[in-house]
């Protein structure tokens, strides 16, 4: 049935549309950040398992400064 005053269909305003798009974009960014963090953790675990990092690694030096770095320069 239709209303005698016009359509009862919901029409999304520009502000609502922008809000919905912003929420979707933020959610996608959060998911990507979560995947990146999981990837870093997995990489670190695999390096520890191989013996490349850790206190008993053959590539470590005294004081905890490792011989092998992950591209970090000081």
C-alpha positions in Angstrom: 0.0 0.0 0.0 1.2 3.5 -0.6 0.8 6.6 1.5 -1.4 9.4 0.3 1.4 11.8 1.1 3.9 10.2 -1.2 6.5 7.5 -1.0 7.3 5.9 2.3 10.6 4.5 0.8 13.7 5.4 2.8 16.0 7.7 1.0 19.6 8.0 2.2 20.8 11.6 2.6 24.3 12.7 1.5 25.5 12.9 5.1 24.2 9.3 5.8 25.9 8.0 2.7 29.2 9.7 3.6 29.0 8.3 7.1 28.4 4.8 5.8 31.3 5.1 3.4 33.6 6.4 6.2 32.7 3.5 8.5 33.4 1.0 5.7 36.7 2.6 4.9 37.8 2.6 8.6 36.7 -1.0 9.0 38.8 -2.0 6.0 41.8 -0.1 7.3 41.5 -1.8 10.7 41.3 -5.3 9.1 44.4 -4.5 7.0 46.3 -3.3 10.1 45.2 -6.5 11.9 46.5 -8.7 9.0 49.8 -6.8 9.0 50.3 -7.3 12.7 49.5 -11.0 12.4 52.0 -11.3 9.5 54.7 -9.6 11.6 54.1 -11.9 14.5 54.2 -14.9 12.2 57.5 -13.7 10.6 59.1 -13.1 14.0 58.0 -16.6 15.3 59.5 -18.3 12.2 62.8 -16.4 12.6 62.9 -17.4 16.3 62.1 -21.0 15.4 65.0 -21.0 12.8 67.4 -19.6 15.5 68.0 -16.3 13.8 66.8 -14.2 16.8 66.6 -14.9 20.5 69.0 -15.1 23.4 70.5 -18.4 22.4 70.9 -17.6 18.7 74.3 -18.0 17.2 73.9 -14.5 15.6 73.5 -12.6 18.8 76.2 -10.4 20.4 76.7 -9.4 24.0 74.1 -7.0 25.3 71.3 -8.2 23.2 72.3 -6.4 20.0 71.7 -9.1 17.3 74.1 -9.7 14.4 71.2 -10.0 12.0 68.8 -7.1 11.8 65.4 -6.7 10.2 66.6 -3.6 8.2 66.7 -1.4 11.2 69.7 1.0 11.3 70.7 2.9 14.4 
